[in-house]
């Protein structure tokens, strides 16, 4: 297993993607006995039962797996099986209930994107040393495909992020307390935490870039005399 980045301790309890976490002694699954039986089974199945690949063809699955790993920076084990979870969503038709009016069905959008990634790589995206650059171009709306690139990025990333952050290992990574039913919440105050929740071990902002962007957004809104939008 690759070492976590400098400054991030190794996960000591439970598991987190690539063992990278700000909460090394936190394991959300330690709370599983407090969840209602249906919820507990659903969550534990995400760890225990990696779905078989049934929607993507073999070559598509290779490209999709490499894409999911690249955009979520999963370059070492343990990995959240994002591709397999997206595949299950698409195979079972558990779509989001809406789509862009000028875009194809999300399942077809995925196939178009995967073909575009392979074409941009000049063969196989999965084995290309230029994966990062290709994904960066895709994020900027520069992938050569026959549908709206920006909307295609939105479609595939919505699925990737939803599946990644539905997994308990990702909850360990971000310190999420997991389901609160049937216990509920009682410490409803600023910086209030329940006994099973974990405090941030580091006062430094883990995403200073995002904070800076938001500050600039607010400052600009103040200069032009508008109330900044909430996002």
C-alpha distance (Angstrom), angle and dihedral (degrees) to the residues before:
residue distance angle dihedral
X1 . . .
X2 3.78 . .
X3 3.78 116.9 .
X4 3.81 115.8 -104.6
X5 3.82 116.5 -106.5
X6 3.79 117.7 -78.6
X7 3.79 111.0 -82.9
X8 3.81 95.6 28.3
X9 3.81 115.7 96.1
X10 3.78 122.0 -133.0
X11 3.79 115.4 -98.1
X12 3.81 107.7 -100.4
X13 3.80 100.5 177.9
X14 3.77 125.3 41.8
X15 3.77 119.3 -19.5
X16 3.78 135.5 -67.9
X17 3.82 129.0 -177.4
X18 3.80 106.6 -75.2
X19 3.82 86.2 -12.1
X20 3.82 87.9 -83.1
X21 3.77 112.3 144.0
X22 3.78 146.6 132.4
X23 3.81 88.3 -141.2
X24 3.83 105.6 59.9
X25 3.82 96.1 166.2
X26 3.80 97.0 45.1
X27 3.80 125.1 102.6
X28 3.80 115.6 174.5
X29 3.82 90.9 -164.1
X30 3.81 89.3 67.0
X31 3.81 84.1 76.7
X32 3.81 94.8 53.7
X33 3.80 94.2 103.7
X34 3.80 88.9 63.2
X35 3.81 94.8 56.2
X36 3.76 122.6 91.6
X37 3.84 112.3 -97.2
X38 3.81 96.7 -107.4
X39 3.80 93.6 49.5
X40 3.79 91.9 44.5
X41 3.81 92.2 53.2
X42 3.80 92.6 47.9
X43 3.81 93.0 50.6
X44 3.80 96.3 42.8
X45 3.80 90.5 49.2
X46 3.80 89.0 61.5
X47 3.79 88.6 62.9
X48 3.79 99.3 34.3
X49 3.81 103.2 40.6
X50 3.81 117.3 48.5
X51 3.83 105.2 -166.7
X52 3.80 118.5 -117.5
X53 3.79 116.7 -114.9
X54 3.79 107.4 -101.8
X55 3.80 107.4 145.0
X56 3.80 104.3 47.1
X57 3.79 121.2 64.5
X58 3.81 115.1 -125.1
X59 3.80 96.0 -93.0
X60 3.79 91.7 42.3
X61 3.80 90.4 51.4
X62 3.81 91.5 53.5
X63 3.79 91.4 51.3
X64 3.81 93.3 43.2
X65 3.81 92.1 49.3
X66 3.81 91.5 50.6
X67 3.80 91.5 46.5
X68 3.81 93.7 49.7
X69 3.80 90.7 47.7
X70 3.80 92.2 48.8
X71 3.80 97.9 48.9
X72 3.82 92.6 45.9
X73 3.84 93.7 41.6
X74 3.79 91.6 -124.0
X75 3.77 99.1 157.7
X76 3.82 99.2 147.5
X77 3.79 140.7 33.9
X78 2.94 138.0 -54.4
X79 3.79 93.4 54.8
X80 3.78 130.4 176.5
X81 3.85 103.5 -119.1
X82 3.79 93.1 -121.9
X83 3.80 97.5 157.7
X84 3.80 92.8 51.7
X85 3.81 90.9 48.4
X86 3.81 92.2 49.2
X87 3.81 89.2 47.0
X88 3.82 90.6 54.0
X89 3.81 90.9 49.1
X90 3.79 91.8 52.3
X91 3.81 95.4 41.4
X92 3.80 92.4 50.9
X93 3.80 92.8 44.5
X94 3.82 93.2 -122.2
X95 3.78 92.4 153.4
X96 3.79 126.2 162.7
X97 3.80 96.9 -98.6
X98 3.81 93.5 -116.0
X99 3.79 139.5 57.7
X100 3.78 140.7 176.1
X101 3.81 110.2 -76.8
X102 3.82 92.6 -130.4
X103 3.81 95.2 45.2
X104 3.79 130.0 85.2
X105 3.78 123.9 -116.3
X106 3.82 111.0 -61.2
X107 3.80 90.4 -112.8
X108 3.79 91.4 57.5
X109 3.81 90.5 43.6
X110 3.80 89.2 58.1
X111 3.81 92.0 51.4
X112 3.82 91.6 48.6
X113 3.80 91.3 49.3
X114 3.79 93.1 49.5
X115 3.80 91.3 50.9
X116 3.80 88.7 48.8
X117 3.81 92.2 51.7
X118 3.80 91.3 51.3
X119 3.81 91.2 47.0
X120 3.80 91.7 50.0
X121 3.81 88.7 51.3
X122 3.79 91.2 51.7
X123 3.80 91.3 -120.6
X124 3.77 122.5 -10.9
X125 3.79 119.4 20.7
X126 3.82 88.9 -168.0
X127 3.82 92.7 64.8
X128 3.80 98.6 32.7
X129 3.82 118.6 116.5
X130 3.82 86.5 -149.6
X131 3.80 96.1 66.2
X132 3.79 94.5 117.1
X133 3.80 93.4 50.2
X134 3.81 91.7 47.1
X135 3.79 92.3 50.7
X136 3.82 90.2 46.9
X137 3.80 89.7 53.3
X138 3.81 90.3 47.8
X139 3.81 90.4 52.5
X140 3.81 89.0 52.9
X141 3.81 91.7 52.1
X142 3.79 94.9 -104.5
X143 3.81 103.3 118.4
X144 3.83 109.1 119.7
X145 3.81 102.5 -122.6
X146 3.81 132.7 133.0
X147 3.81 96.6 -115.6
X148 3.80 132.8 64.0
X149 3.80 102.3 -65.5
X150 3.79 96.9 -157.3
X151 3.78 91.6 52.0
X152 3.79 91.5 44.6
X153 3.82 88.4 55.1
X154 3.80 89.0 50.7
X155 3.81 92.2 50.6
X156 3.79 97.1 50.0
X157 3.80 96.1 39.6
X158 3.80 91.5 49.8
X159 3.79 88.3 58.7
X160 3.81 95.1 42.2
X161 3.81 94.7 49.8
X162 3.80 94.2 43.4
X163 3.79 92.4 53.2
X164 3.80 95.7 41.6
X165 3.79 94.3 51.6
X166 3.78 93.3 44.5
X167 3.81 89.3 67.3
X168 3.83 121.2 93.3
X169 3.81 92.3 -132.9
X170 3.81 88.4 61.2
X171 3.82 88.5 49.0
X172 3.81 88.5 56.9
X173 3.79 88.9 50.2
X174 3.81 93.7 55.6
X175 3.80 98.9 31.2
X176 3.81 94.7 -114.7
X177 3.81 112.5 169.3
X178 3.79 95.7 -141.1
X179 3.81 126.2 -138.4
X180 3.79 115.4 -7.2
X181 3.80 96.7 -163.1
X182 2.99 126.5 143.9
X183 3.82 92.4 7.2
X184 3.79 96.5 56.2
X185 3.79 126.8 -170.5
X186 3.80 126.3 -67.3
X187 3.82 105.8 163.1
X188 3.80 95.7 75.8
X189 3.76 99.7 164.2
X190 3.79 138.7 100.6
X191 3.79 108.4 -64.2
X192 3.80 89.2 -1.4
X193 3.78 115.7 154.4
X194 3.77 133.5 -170.6
X195 3.82 118.2 -125.2
X196 3.81 90.7 -102.3
X197 3.81 94.8 49.9
X198 3.78 123.0 92.9
X199 3.78 128.6 -132.6
X200 3.78 120.9 -127.1
X201 3.83 104.5 -99.6
X202 3.79 93.9 -152.1
X203 3.79 126.7 55.9
X204 3.82 91.2 -157.7
X205 3.78 115.6 101.2
X206 3.83 107.2 -106.5
X207 3.81 90.5 -152.9
X208 3.82 106.2 38.6
X209 3.81 90.5 159.1
X210 3.81 91.6 61.2
X211 3.80 90.1 48.0
X212 3.78 91.6 50.3
X213 3.80 92.3 49.9
X214 3.80 91.1 50.4
X215 3.83 91.1 48.5
X216 3.79 90.3 51.6
X217 3.80 89.8 49.2
X218 3.81 91.1 52.7
X219 3.82 93.2 44.9
X220 3.79 91.7 50.8
X221 3.80 91.2 48.9
X222 3.80 90.2 51.7
X223 3.81 91.9 50.4
X224 3.81 93.2 53.8
X225 3.79 92.7 42.0
X226 3.79 99.1 -111.6
X227 3.74 132.0 128.8
X228 3.82 107.3 -113.2
X229 3.74 114.1 -114.2
X230 3.81 119.0 -115.9
X231 3.76 115.0 -118.1
